[in-house]
């Protein structure tokens, strides 16, 4: 019962945003074709709120429906996923204007909005096609990535009797032929079930997997232990990077935690009514200080992203622009479902928006290397065990979206929203006067 209650609460909160979109659209409803614009404004505003309020959860935005088309995805470099969502709703709903009764026509007529939508659609396809036609395929000289995907089922991941076997599986995959060419080996989120801080011999053994000058990146739980009380007092979902000597040269603690997954928000209140995490473990994770750019020896600086930190448009880099994005995750929670495919598609949008290549290591799919245009240059599918060896693609100059984020979209939504509200108020006032 507790599990059902815990799942129902976040689902109910997310449903509120859809309800808000419907209410806003209804409140701004007008008799003419402008009602389509009202719907696009309301829906996009609700999506943006869903991505930011209550820690945010911008999963499956409407704009992601274009993930099948590399060309149409390129609009993300200008507008970001939220901006593409706005135009997508506008274009998709525009044909409905043709069904508006003659008595409800407004402005230049019911054909105006569908024609404008067709122009927007053609412009997006043309921009994307031209951008990809000139897309360079540059790579970072001498930088080769090896991604390890061990395909550990979730039911075995934290089984005490399977922990050693899980680690040995990662070790065996890492040692496959070609390891001597790798500049960095990437293991997925929490691939290492043992503490690195407390096990220097383990760090040395892991470092010995890579050649001198190369790195091993692994997800791990970083723990703070009270030696006197012999108990864990704090834990962080961490990504640690080790050199060939086993020294931790860089470390990142996940900053954007999953509500009810990695911690219970307002635990003192919600815990009192029996709401707990939907994953094993009573201890809440602690949040790291925030996104950062890590300098790496022999590689461009990197922005690390753990699990769903990659789903947030405009929030995947710190103040210093990195040379690439590194996403480690454990999508075994989803099983063989649409979830891992959706998560991977969302990650591709971050590469397009930022103009940065993205390397993704997943416990059981989908792992891969994505270039700065969103192309998948190498991948390993869901449910497969193996490694991905690929050169690290080069970064592009900062995109328009990476510089302005969502400010242009918010300005457009505010202006159009105010115009809609004023027009709606005048229309209702005229109607009341006529009555």
VMD Tcl script that draws the C-alpha trace (Angstrom):
set ca {
  {0.00 0.00 0.00}
  {2.82 2.38 0.87}
  {4.45 1.79 -2.54}
  {1.21 2.54 -4.34}
  {0.71 5.71 -2.29}
  {4.28 6.84 -2.96}
  {3.95 6.32 -6.73}
  {0.52 7.94 -6.82}
  {1.71 11.20 -5.25}
  {4.30 12.23 -7.93}
  {2.00 11.01 -10.73}
  {-0.81 13.14 -9.32}
  {1.49 16.17 -9.13}
  {2.52 15.74 -12.77}
  {-1.12 15.43 -13.82}
  {-1.76 18.85 -12.33}
  {0.40 20.48 -15.01}
  {-1.75 18.99 -17.77}
  {-4.80 20.23 -15.93}
  {-3.26 23.70 -15.70}
  {-2.63 23.68 -19.47}
  {-6.26 22.82 -20.12}
  {-7.55 25.45 -17.73}
  {-5.29 28.15 -19.19}
  {-6.36 27.29 -22.73}
  {-10.02 27.35 -21.70}
  {-9.60 30.67 -19.89}
  {-7.99 32.25 -22.98}
  {-10.40 30.57 -25.44}
  {-11.60 32.69 -28.31}
  {-14.08 32.10 -31.12}
  {-11.54 32.50 -33.95}
  {-8.33 30.76 -35.01}
  {-6.44 32.50 -32.22}
  {-7.69 29.71 -29.96}
  {-4.93 27.53 -31.50}
  {-2.31 30.03 -30.36}
  {-3.90 30.05 -26.92}
  {-3.54 26.26 -26.72}
  {0.14 26.42 -27.76}
  {0.85 29.12 -25.16}
  {-0.93 27.24 -22.38}
  {0.61 23.87 -23.18}
  {4.15 25.22 -23.54}
  {3.89 27.25 -20.35}
  {2.68 24.16 -18.46}
  {5.54 22.06 -19.89}
  {8.08 24.66 -18.81}
  {6.57 24.74 -15.32}
  {6.63 20.94 -15.16}
  {10.32 21.06 -16.01}
  {11.15 23.55 -13.25}
  {8.64 23.50 -10.40}
  {8.82 20.99 -7.53}
  {12.38 20.02 -8.65}
  {11.12 19.53 -12.23}
  {10.42 16.52 -14.45}
  {10.56 17.46 -18.17}
  {10.13 13.91 -19.46}
  {8.52 13.35 -22.88}
  {8.01 16.97 -23.89}
  {5.89 17.39 -27.01}
  {8.94 18.56 -28.96}
  {10.58 15.16 -28.49}
  {8.16 13.72 -31.05}
  {10.71 14.94 -33.63}
  {13.42 12.61 -32.27}
  {12.97 10.38 -35.33}
  {14.27 13.18 -37.58}
  {17.84 14.44 -37.26}
  {16.91 17.45 -39.40}
  {13.92 18.52 -37.30}
  {15.92 18.10 -34.09}
  {18.29 20.88 -35.18}
  {15.74 23.48 -34.08}
  {16.86 22.64 -30.56}
  {20.12 24.50 -31.21}
  {18.07 27.69 -31.65}
  {15.01 27.25 -29.45}
  {15.69 24.35 -27.12}
  {13.21 21.54 -26.49}
  {10.63 23.87 -24.89}
  {10.67 26.18 -27.89}
  {10.34 23.27 -30.30}
  {7.40 22.04 -28.20}
  {5.65 25.39 -28.59}
  {5.97 25.32 -32.37}
  {5.00 21.65 -32.50}
  {1.72 22.25 -30.68}
  {1.04 25.26 -32.89}
  {1.73 23.34 -36.10}
  {-0.09 20.17 -35.04}
  {-3.22 22.03 -33.94}
  {-3.31 24.55 -36.79}
  {-5.43 22.39 -39.15}
  {-8.24 22.58 -36.57}
  {-8.70 26.21 -37.63}
  {-10.17 24.95 -40.89}
  {-13.11 23.57 -38.94}
  {-14.05 26.87 -37.33}
  {-17.60 27.87 -38.39}
  {-17.93 30.78 -40.77}
  {-19.55 32.87 -38.07}
  {-16.50 32.48 -35.88}
  {-13.88 33.52 -38.43}
  {-11.41 36.15 -37.29}
  {-8.65 38.24 -38.80}
  {-7.44 37.15 -42.24}
  {-9.56 34.00 -42.18}
  {-9.26 30.40 -41.10}
  {-6.61 29.57 -43.75}
  {-4.05 31.99 -42.33}
  {-2.91 29.90 -39.36}
  {-2.58 26.59 -41.28}
  {-0.56 28.40 -43.96}
  {1.69 29.91 -41.28}
  {2.10 26.46 -39.70}
  {3.13 24.99 -43.06}
  {5.74 27.74 -43.45}
  {7.12 27.06 -39.94}
  {7.29 23.33 -40.68}
  {9.08 23.90 -43.99}
  {11.47 26.38 -42.38}
  {12.37 23.91 -39.64}
  {13.02 21.12 -42.12}
  {15.09 23.41 -44.37}
  {17.16 24.79 -41.51}
  {17.88 21.33 -40.17}
  {18.76 19.89 -43.57}
  {21.15 22.73 -44.38}
  {22.73 22.59 -40.93}
  {23.40 18.86 -41.27}
  {24.63 19.23 -44.85}
  {27.51 21.38 -43.57}
  {28.00 19.35 -40.39}
  {31.68 18.56 -39.80}
  {32.60 15.11 -38.53}
  {35.58 16.30 -36.51}
  {36.85 14.30 -33.55}
  {39.17 15.12 -30.69}
  {42.60 13.96 -31.75}
  {43.83 10.96 -29.79}
  {40.69 10.73 -27.64}
  {39.01 7.31 -27.75}
  {36.19 6.29 -25.46}
  {35.37 2.77 -24.28}
  {31.88 2.40 -22.78}
  {31.16 -0.72 -20.74}
  {27.61 -2.06 -20.66}
  {27.42 -5.12 -18.41}
  {23.66 -5.68 -18.76}
  {23.05 -6.44 -15.07}
  {19.38 -7.00 -14.33}
  {17.98 -4.81 -11.58}
  {17.04 -7.80 -9.41}
  {20.71 -8.82 -9.33}
  {22.30 -5.38 -9.10}
  {22.23 -5.10 -5.30}
  {21.94 -8.79 -4.44}
  {24.76 -9.36 -1.87}
  {25.57 -12.69 -3.47}
  {25.92 -11.10 -6.90}
  {27.97 -7.98 -6.12}
  {31.35 -9.56 -6.76}
  {30.13 -11.25 -9.94}
  {28.77 -7.91 -11.18}
  {32.14 -6.25 -10.68}
  {33.97 -9.13 -12.35}
  {31.67 -8.79 -15.35}
  {32.67 -5.12 -15.69}
  {36.34 -6.05 -15.30}
  {36.16 -8.73 -17.99}
  {34.43 -6.41 -20.45}
  {36.92 -3.63 -19.77}
  {39.85 -5.97 -20.52}
  {38.56 -6.89 -23.98}
  {41.00 -6.33 -26.86}
  {41.44 -2.68 -27.71}
  {41.66 -1.44 -24.12}
  {45.15 -0.14 -24.82}
  {43.66 2.38 -27.28}
  {41.13 3.83 -24.84}
  {41.74 7.32 -23.45}
  {38.87 6.84 -21.00}
  {36.81 3.84 -19.94}
  {33.31 4.63 -18.69}
  {31.30 2.39 -16.37}
  {27.63 3.24 -15.71}
  {25.87 4.67 -12.65}
  {26.68 2.80 -9.38}
  {28.56 0.15 -11.36}
  {31.01 -0.08 -8.45}
  {29.09 -1.35 -5.36}
  {32.03 -0.93 -2.99}
  {33.33 2.30 -1.47}
  {36.40 3.67 -3.22}
  {37.34 5.98 -0.37}
  {37.73 3.08 2.03}
  {39.45 0.69 -0.39}
  {42.79 1.99 -1.73}
  {43.72 -1.48 -3.02}
  {40.51 -1.54 -5.06}
  {41.34 1.86 -6.54}
  {44.78 0.65 -7.55}
  {43.29 -2.44 -9.16}
  {40.79 -0.37 -11.11}
  {43.45 2.10 -12.22}
  {45.55 -0.78 -13.46}
  {42.92 -1.54 -16.07}
  {43.89 1.48 -18.18}
  {47.16 2.54 -19.75}
  {49.23 5.40 -18.29}
  {47.63 8.72 -19.20}
  {44.16 7.17 -19.53}
  {41.23 7.33 -17.11}
  {38.53 5.08 -15.71}
  {35.19 6.71 -14.84}
  {32.77 4.76 -12.70}
  {29.53 5.40 -10.90}
  {29.79 4.65 -7.18}
  {28.05 5.44 -3.92}
  {30.26 7.80 -1.94}
  {29.70 7.28 1.78}
  {30.37 9.20 4.99}
  {30.79 6.76 7.86}
  {30.65 7.42 11.60}
  {33.44 5.12 12.74}
  {32.48 5.34 16.41}
  {28.85 4.46 15.79}
  {29.76 2.13 12.91}
  {27.03 3.45 10.67}
  {26.65 5.37 7.44}
  {25.59 8.96 8.12}
  {25.46 10.30 4.53}
  {25.62 9.02 0.97}
  {26.09 10.60 -2.44}
  {25.42 9.24 -5.91}
  {28.88 9.82 -7.29}
  {30.96 9.63 -10.44}
  {34.67 9.13 -9.77}
  {37.47 9.28 -12.34}
  {40.68 7.38 -11.61}
  {44.04 7.47 -13.33}
  {46.24 4.44 -14.03}
  {47.73 4.64 -10.53}
  {44.33 4.44 -8.86}
  {44.22 8.07 -7.76}
  {40.85 9.84 -7.95}
  {41.63 12.79 -10.23}
  {38.06 14.11 -10.44}
  {34.79 13.50 -8.65}
  {31.19 14.63 -9.01}
  {28.25 14.17 -6.64}
  {24.83 14.12 -8.27}
  {23.12 17.45 -7.60}
  {19.62 16.96 -9.01}
  {18.18 14.02 -7.09}
  {15.08 12.03 -8.00}
  {12.18 12.75 -5.60}
  {10.89 9.55 -3.98}
  {13.66 7.66 -5.72}
  {16.82 9.04 -4.09}
  {15.18 11.05 -1.36}
  {11.78 11.82 0.12}
  {10.94 15.54 -0.09}
  {9.53 16.99 3.12}
  {10.42 13.72 4.79}
  {9.36 14.89 8.25}
  {5.83 15.46 6.92}
  {5.43 12.79 4.26}
  {7.30 10.17 6.24}
  {4.84 10.63 9.07}
  {2.01 9.40 6.83}
  {3.97 6.38 5.62}
  {5.41 7.68 2.34}
  {8.89 6.35 1.60}
  {11.19 5.91 -1.36}
  {10.09 3.59 -4.15}
  {13.60 2.08 -4.30}
  {15.43 -0.01 -1.67}
  {17.30 1.72 1.14}
  {16.05 3.93 3.94}
  {18.85 6.49 3.82}
  {18.25 9.53 1.61}
  {21.03 10.55 -0.75}
  {22.58 13.95 -0.20}
  {22.71 16.40 -3.09}
  {26.04 17.60 -4.46}
  {26.89 21.31 -4.75}
  {25.73 21.59 -8.37}
  {26.75 21.15 -11.98}
  {30.41 21.65 -12.66}
  {32.99 21.37 -15.41}
  {35.76 18.94 -14.51}
  {39.24 19.44 -16.02}
  {40.69 16.10 -17.15}
  {44.28 15.20 -18.01}
  {44.61 14.41 -21.70}
  {40.94 15.10 -22.51}
  {38.69 18.13 -22.97}
  {36.95 19.31 -19.78}
  {33.70 17.46 -19.13}
  {30.29 18.14 -17.60}
  {29.21 14.98 -15.72}
  {25.51 14.10 -15.54}
  {24.19 11.21 -13.48}
  {21.01 9.46 -14.60}
  {18.08 11.82 -15.17}
  {20.16 14.98 -14.80}
  {20.42 14.76 -18.60}
  {16.67 15.36 -19.12}
  {16.73 19.05 -18.11}
  {17.01 21.48 -21.06}
  {19.39 24.33 -20.39}
  {20.63 22.77 -17.15}
  {23.38 20.32 -18.09}
  {26.49 22.50 -17.79}
  {28.02 24.72 -15.16}
  {29.27 28.26 -15.63}
  {32.34 27.10 -17.61}
  {31.53 25.61 -21.01}
  {32.85 22.03 -21.22}
  {34.13 20.16 -24.24}
  {31.69 17.25 -23.85}
  {28.91 15.79 -21.73}
  {29.22 12.50 -19.84}
  {26.02 10.77 -18.76}
  {26.10 7.61 -16.64}
  {22.83 5.92 -15.79}
  {21.10 2.74 -14.66}
  {18.04 2.24 -16.84}
  {17.51 -1.32 -15.63}
  {14.67 0.09 -13.51}
  {12.59 0.40 -16.68}
  {13.09 -3.18 -17.80}
  {12.51 -3.86 -21.48}
  {10.10 -1.01 -22.06}
  {9.92 2.34 -23.83}
  {11.71 4.03 -20.90}
  {15.35 3.41 -21.94}
  {14.59 4.45 -25.53}
  {12.92 7.65 -24.35}
  {15.81 8.43 -22.00}
  {18.36 7.98 -24.80}
  {16.35 10.15 -27.21}
  {16.13 12.90 -24.61}
  {19.90 12.78 -24.12}
  {20.38 13.37 -27.86}
  {18.49 16.67 -27.56}
  {20.96 17.95 -24.96}
  {23.81 17.40 -27.45}
  {21.96 19.40 -30.12}
  {20.97 22.20 -27.74}
  {24.46 22.65 -26.33}
  {26.47 21.88 -29.46}
  {28.42 19.35 -27.41}
  {29.11 15.64 -27.91}
  {27.60 13.33 -25.32}
  {28.93 10.00 -24.10}
  {26.38 7.78 -22.36}
  {27.07 4.65 -20.33}
  {23.99 2.70 -19.23}
  {23.92 -0.42 -17.11}
  {21.65 -2.22 -19.56}
  {21.08 0.05 -22.56}
  {21.10 2.26 -24.32}
  {24.78 3.22 -24.27}
  {26.42 5.24 -27.00}
  {28.32 8.22 -28.34}
  {26.36 11.17 -29.74}
  {27.97 13.97 -31.71}
  {27.19 17.69 -31.39}
  {24.41 17.44 -34.00}
  {22.60 14.60 -32.24}
  {23.92 11.87 -34.55}
  {24.49 8.53 -32.83}
  {28.00 7.61 -33.93}
  {28.17 4.35 -31.94}
  {25.75 2.53 -29.63}
  {24.87 -0.67 -27.81}
  {21.18 -1.48 -27.60}
  {18.96 -2.38 -24.69}
  {19.52 -5.80 -23.13}
  {22.94 -6.39 -24.66}
  {26.28 -6.95 -22.94}
  {29.41 -5.53 -24.48}
  {31.60 -2.48 -25.04}
  {31.45 0.52 -27.34}
  {34.74 1.86 -28.68}
  {34.53 5.18 -30.49}
  {36.45 8.42 -31.01}
  {35.23 11.41 -29.02}
  {33.46 13.86 -31.37}
  {34.52 17.50 -31.28}
  {32.43 20.29 -29.77}
  {30.85 23.08 -31.81}
  {30.91 26.78 -30.97}
  {28.30 27.73 -28.42}
  {24.80 27.48 -29.89}
  {22.21 30.24 -29.65}
  {20.24 28.16 -27.16}
  {23.28 27.51 -24.98}
  {23.77 31.27 -24.68}
  {20.18 32.44 -24.22}
  {18.49 29.35 -22.80}
  {14.71 29.79 -22.50}
  {14.64 33.58 -22.21}
  {13.42 34.22 -25.82}
  {10.68 31.60 -25.47}
  {9.51 32.97 -22.14}
  {9.42 36.49 -23.60}
  {7.30 35.26 -26.54}
  {4.94 33.36 -24.24}
  {4.51 36.39 -21.98}
  {3.84 38.79 -24.86}
  {1.44 36.43 -26.64}
  {-0.18 35.52 -23.35}
  {-0.83 39.16 -22.44}
  {-2.13 39.85 -25.94}
  {-4.44 36.85 -25.68}
  {-5.73 37.85 -22.25}
  {-6.45 41.41 -23.40}
  {-8.14 40.22 -26.60}
  {-10.23 37.70 -24.67}
  {-11.30 40.33 -22.16}
  {-12.32 42.75 -24.93}
  {-14.22 40.03 -26.78}
  {-16.15 39.09 -23.66}
  {-16.84 42.72 -22.85}
  {-18.23 43.30 -26.35}
  {-20.33 40.17 -26.11}
  {-21.74 41.27 -22.74}
  {-22.48 44.73 -24.14}
  {-24.37 43.22 -27.09}
  {-26.36 40.97 -24.76}
}
mol new
graphics top color blue
foreach p $ca { graphics top sphere $p radius 0.5 }
foreach p [lrange $ca 0 end-1] q [lrange $ca 1 end] { graphics top cylinder $p $q radius 0.2 }
display resetview
